[in-house]
Amino acid sequence: MTEAALDTIKAAKAAQPVEIALADENDCNAWDQFVTAAAGAELFHLHGWGEVIQATYGYEPLYVVAKQGAEIVGIMPLIDVRSPLLGRSLISTAFSVGGGPVAASPEIETQLAAAAARIGEERSVQYVELRSSTAGLDGWVTKSGRYAGFRRSIFANHDANLKAVPRKRRAEIRKAIKLEEAGELRVCLKPDVDRFYQLYARSVRDLGTPIFPKRYLQEMVRQFADRIEISTAIFKGAAVASLFSFYFGDRVMPYFIGAGPGAREARAHDFLYWSLMQRAAERGVKEFDFGRSKIDTGPYAYKKLWGFEPTPLEYQYWLVKAQSLPDVNPNNPKFAVFTKAWKKLPLPVANRVGPLLAPNFP
């Protein structure tokens, strides 16, 4: 086929109208193929994330797709959240730190966002939330100043990665390495969800936050087994901290971390993050995504100590029934009394009640 003929085919394809609709079951594979190849896509855009949320919380996933002819040129996952305490919302993507439209052009992203707004109005939700910084959305309200993301490149060379960490934090990593060399500290890569959940539940109770159901993790492992790693720090024979991480494309994301007694002495947090960075580099991963943190909190300061520069995150909202932007998180000052009381709960009680409250914090 001549170059002129190819140009004619491309022009004809580009002239086809973009159609926005809800995806059907036959689109699942094509959806994920688009996500894995698209710039700016996150693990939370994958079709399986909606399935995780539906299986865990019962909330309906909606998959909005843009097509030109038979080809997918844009996607946007939505979760229809029906919070028992806070009402109904449409979120892309609920129970995650990412989402929003991903498309071949800004124009198609705008069309996808408009479709989300229409669905939100049809379903009489309080608001539609896009967890992305999609710009140029008429009528949408931007919320910023609460969260920041932390990402940077990692090197194939371990020494180069260590030197990229500021001196004081590097000294803590070296202390952990010495404990490892002495045989007192090691990493276990057994995918033990029960052990991770036990350590994580203690950590979030101590922060005054309800724990999510264990099924949430089990469903993630079921959907994304080849993208998940659970690493646990074993110090003097005891599990003192555990890290739940995602791999997606050329990026690794440490997502949840929990710790118990002995973690501080073992420098377990530093040890787990450092060992993850080493393994990721050996796999050829190019980027370490430290996730998002609320600005001016302890986790925010900790990530800066590692030499990561914060990037402010902006989320977009289409207000339907709501009169103001939502502030749905356990750190809202309105929940201060609740948070203080939650920290004092016996762990078995917190672990029993927490999963009942977790659906309210998408």
C-alpha positions in Angstrom: 0.0 0.0 0.0 1.3 3.4 -1.0 2.0 6.2 1.5 -0.7 8.3 -0.2 -3.2 5.4 0.3 -2.3 5.2 4.0 -2.8 9.0 4.4 -6.2 8.7 2.8 -7.2 5.9 5.3 -5.9 8.0 8.2 -7.8 11.0 7.1 -11.0 9.0 6.7 -10.6 7.6 10.1 -10.0 11.0 11.7 -13.1 12.3 10.0 -15.3 9.7 11.8 -17.4 11.1 14.6 -16.5 10.3 18.2 -19.3 8.4 19.9 -19.6 8.4 23.7 -21.4 5.5 25.4 -21.3 3.0 28.3 -18.9 0.2 27.5 -20.3 -3.4 27.3 -18.7 -6.7 28.3 -17.1 -7.0 24.9 -15.1 -3.9 25.4 -13.2 -5.1 28.5 -10.0 -6.3 26.8 -9.9 -3.3 24.4 -10.4 -1.0 27.4 -7.4 -2.4 29.3 -5.3 -2.4 26.1 -6.0 1.3 25.7 -5.3 2.1 29.4 -1.9 0.3 29.4 -0.8 2.2 26.3 -2.2 5.6 27.1 -0.1 8.4 28.5 -1.4 9.6 31.9 -3.4 6.5 32.6 -3.2 4.9 36.1 -3.8 1.4 37.5 -7.1 2.8 38.8 -8.3 3.3 35.2 -8.1 -0.5 34.5 -11.4 -2.3 34.1 -10.6 -4.5 37.1 -10.6 -1.6 39.6 -14.3 -1.1 39.2 -14.8 -4.8 39.7 -12.8 -4.6 43.0 -15.0 -1.8 44.3 -18.2 -3.6 43.3 -17.2 -6.8 44.9 -16.0 -5.1 48.1 -18.6 -2.4 48.7 -21.4 -3.2 46.2 -21.1 0.2 44.4 -21.9 0.1 40.7 -19.0 0.7 38.3 -19.8 2.6 35.0 -17.3 2.5 32.1 -17.7 5.4 29.8 -15.9 4.9 26.5 -15.2 7.1 23.5 -15.0 5.4 20.1 -14.2 6.4 16.5 -15.6 3.6 14.5 -14.6 0.4 16.3 -11.5 1.9 17.9 -11.4 3.1 21.5 -10.0 6.6 21.7 -10.9 7.5 25.3 -12.1 6.0 28.5 -13.4 7.1 31.9 -14.3 4.8 34.8 -16.9 6.0 37.3 -18.2 4.6 40.5 -21.8 5.2 41.6 -21.2 5.7 45.4 -24.2 5.5 47.6 -22.7 6.4 51.0 -25.0 5.5 53.9 -24.0 8.7 55.8 -23.1 11.2 53.1 -25.4 10.5 50.2 -24.8 9.6 46.5 -21.9 10.7 44.3 -20.2 9.7 41.1 -16.5 9.4 41.4 -13.6 8.7 38.9 -12.3 6.8 40.6 -13.6 6.0 44.1 -11.3 4.5 46.7 -8.2 5.5 44.8 -5.8 8.4 44.3 -6.3 8.7 40.5 -9.0 8.7 37.8 -10.7 11.0 35.4 -10.8 10.8 31.6 -7.9 9.5 29.5 -8.2 10.1 25.8 -6.4 10.6 22.5 -7.0 14.4 22.6 -8.1 17.1 25.1 -11.3 17.5 23.1 -12.3 13.9 23.7 -11.4 14.2 27.4 -13.9 17.2 27.5 -16.6 15.0 25.9 -16.0 12.3 28.4 -16.3 14.7 31.3 -19.5 16.1 29.8 -20.9 12.6 29.7 -20.0 12.1 33.3 -21.8 15.3 34.2 -24.9 14.1 32.3 -24.9 10.8 34.1 -24.6 12.5 37.4 -27.5 14.7 36.7 -29.6 11.8 35.5 -28.9 9.9 38.7 -29.4 13.0 40.9 -26.1 12.6 42.7 -24.7 15.3 45.0 -21.7 15.8 42.8 -19.4 14.2 40.2 -15.7 14.0 41.1 -12.8 13.5 38.7 -9.6 12.7 40.5 -7.4 14.2 37.8 -6.2 17.6 36.8 -8.1 17.7 33.5 -8.1 21.3 32.4 -10.6 23.4 30.3 -13.8 21.9 31.7 -16.5 24.5 31.5 -18.8 24.6 34.5 -16.5 22.3 36.6 -15.1 23.5 39.9 -11.4 22.9 40.7 -10.4 21.8 44.2 -6.8 22.2 45.1 -4.5 22.8 48.2 -5.4 19.6 50.0 -3.2 16.9 48.4 0.1 16.6 46.7 1.7 13.8 44.7 5.3 12.6 44.9 7.1 11.0 41.9 10.6 10.9 40.6 12.8 8.8 38.3 14.8 6.0 39.7 18.1 4.8 38.4 19.2 1.3 37.4 22.2 1.7 39.7 21.5 1.2 43.4 24.3 3.6 44.6 22.9 6.4 42.4 19.5 5.8 44.0 20.9 6.0 47.5 22.9 9.1 46.7 19.6 10.7 45.4 18.2 10.5 49.0 19.1 13.5 51.2 21.9 12.9 53.7 19.8 12.5 56.9 17.4 10.0 55.5 20.2 8.2 53.7 21.8 7.7 57.2 18.6 6.0 58.4 18.6 3.7 55.4 22.2 2.8 56.1 21.3 1.9 59.6 18.7 -0.5 58.3 21.2 -2.0 55.8 23.6 -2.6 58.7 20.8 -4.5 60.6 20.2 -6.5 57.5 23.9 -7.3 57.1 24.0 -8.4 60.8 21.1 -10.8 60.1 18.6 -9.0 62.3 16.5 -7.5 59.6 15.2 -9.0 56.3 12.4 -8.6 53.8 9.8 -11.4 53.2 8.0 -11.3 49.9 5.3 -13.8 50.8 1.9 -12.4 49.6 0.4 -12.7 53.1 -2.8 -10.5 53.1 -3.7 -11.5 56.6 -0.4 -10.5 58.1 -0.4 -7.2 56.2 -4.0 -6.4 57.2 -3.1 -7.0 60.9 -0.3 -4.5 60.8 -2.1 -2.0 58.7 -5.2 -2.1 60.9 -3.1 -1.2 63.9 -1.6 1.8 62.1 -4.8 3.3 60.9 -6.5 2.8 64.3 -3.6 4.8 65.8 -4.3 7.5 63.2 -8.0 7.6 64.1 -9.1 6.2 60.8 -11.5 3.3 60.2 -9.9 0.3 58.5 -11.4 -0.9 55.2 -12.7 -4.5 54.9 -10.0 -7.2 54.4 -12.0 -8.2 51.3 -10.8 -5.0 49.6 -7.2 -6.3 49.6 -8.3 -9.8 48.7 -10.2 -8.5 45.6 -7.2 -6.5 44.6 -5.0 -9.5 44.7 -7.5 -11.5 42.8 -7.7 -8.9 40.0 -4.1 -7.7 39.9 -2.0 -10.5 41.2 0.8 -9.9 38.7 0.8 -6.2 39.6 0.9 -6.5 43.4 3.8 -7.1 45.8 3.5 -7.4 49.6 6.8 -7.0 51.3 7.2 -7.5 55.1 10.1 -6.4 57.3 11.1 -9.2 59.7 13.1 -7.8 62.6 14.6 -10.3 65.1 12.2 -12.9 63.9 9.0 -10.8 64.2 7.0 -9.0 61.5 7.2 -5.3 62.3 6.0 -3.6 59.1 4.4 -4.5 55.8 4.1 -2.7 52.5 1.5 -3.2 49.8 2.7 -2.0 46.4 1.5 -1.8 42.8 3.4 -2.1 39.6 1.9 -0.4 36.5 3.8 0.2 33.3 7.2 1.6 34.1 6.1 2.8 37.6 6.0 1.3 41.0 3.7 2.7 43.7 4.0 1.8 47.4 0.3 2.2 48.3 -0.4 1.0 51.9 2.0 0.5 54.7 1.4 -0.7 58.3 3.6 -1.2 61.2 3.7 -2.4 64.8 6.0 -2.5 67.8 9.7 -2.7 66.8 9.2 -0.9 63.5 10.9 2.3 64.7 14.0 0.5 66.1 14.3 -1.5 62.8 13.9 1.6 60.6 11.3 -0.6 59.0 9.6 2.1 56.9 12.9 3.3 55.3 14.0 -0.3 54.9 10.8 -1.4 53.0 10.8 1.6 50.7 14.5 1.3 50.0 14.3 -2.4 49.2 11.2 -1.8 47.0 13.2 0.8 45.1 16.0 -1.7 44.6 13.7 -4.5 43.3 11.9 -2.0 41.0 15.2 -0.8 39.5 16.3 -4.4 38.9 13.0 -5.0 37.0 13.7 -2.0 34.8 11.1 0.3 36.4 11.8 3.9 35.7 9.6 5.8 38.2 8.9 5.6 41.9 5.4 6.9 42.7 5.3 7.7 46.4 1.6 8.4 46.1 -0.4 11.3 47.4 -0.4 12.9 50.9 -2.4 15.6 52.5 -0.3 18.8 52.5 1.6 19.6 55.7 0.9 16.2 57.3 3.5 13.7 58.7 3.5 11.6 55.5 3.9 14.7 53.4 7.0 15.8 55.4 8.4 12.2 55.3 8.3 12.0 51.6 10.1 15.3 51.3 12.8 13.9 53.5 13.4 11.2 50.8 14.1 14.0 48.3 10.7 13.9 46.5 9.3 17.2 45.5 5.5 17.6 46.0 3.3 18.3 43.0 -0.1 19.9 44.1 -3.1 17.8 42.9 -6.2 19.3 41.6 -9.6 17.5 41.4 -12.5 18.6 39.3 -16.2 18.7 40.5 -19.5 19.0 38.8 -22.0 20.1 41.5 -25.5 18.6 40.9 -27.4 18.7 44.2 -24.5 19.8 46.4 -24.2 23.5 47.0 -20.5 23.4 47.9 -17.4 21.3 47.4 -17.3 18.1 49.5 -14.7 17.4 52.2 -15.2 13.7 52.6 -12.2 12.5 54.6 -11.5 11.4 58.2 -9.2 14.4 58.7 -11.9 16.9 58.2 -12.0 19.1 61.3 -15.7 18.2 61.7 -14.6 14.6 62.4 -12.0 15.7 65.0 -13.9 14.3 68.0 -14.6 11.1 66.2 -10.9 10.7 65.2 -9.7 11.3 68.8 -12.2 8.7 70.1 -11.3 6.2 67.4 -7.6 6.2 68.5 -8.7 4.9 71.9 -10.7 2.0 70.7 -9.4 -1.5 71.4 -8.0 -2.9 68.2 -10.5 -5.8 67.9 -13.4 -3.3 68.2 -11.9 -0.9 65.6 -11.3 -3.9 63.3 -14.9 -4.9 63.6 -16.6 -1.5 63.3 -14.1 0.0 60.8 -15.2 -2.0 57.7 -18.8 -0.9 58.4 -17.8 2.8 58.2 -15.3 2.5 55.4 -17.9 2.8 52.6 -18.5 6.4 53.6 -14.9 7.5 52.8 -14.5 6.7 49.0 
